């Protein structure tokens, strides 16, 4: 069994700028001869920056990417962004 989920984490407010971490969590379980083995992890894949100049998305390598890259993965994120 494998499960993966991408979510918007709790916003971080720094002055007049809001940072929204985009986090991927995953879990893998396998049935083997000696029982069940499982592992998982959690990693930040990017961040949304909301400031007076607008919305920007930055991936974990520091490259600016389209905001739609993350809103397509997390539909509720679009609602949050456009409400601001």
Secondary structure, 3 states (H helix, E strand, C coil): CEEEEEEECCCEEECCEEEEEEEEEEEEEEEECCEEEEEEEEEEEEEEEEECCEEEEEECCCCEECCHHHHCCCHHHHHHHHHC
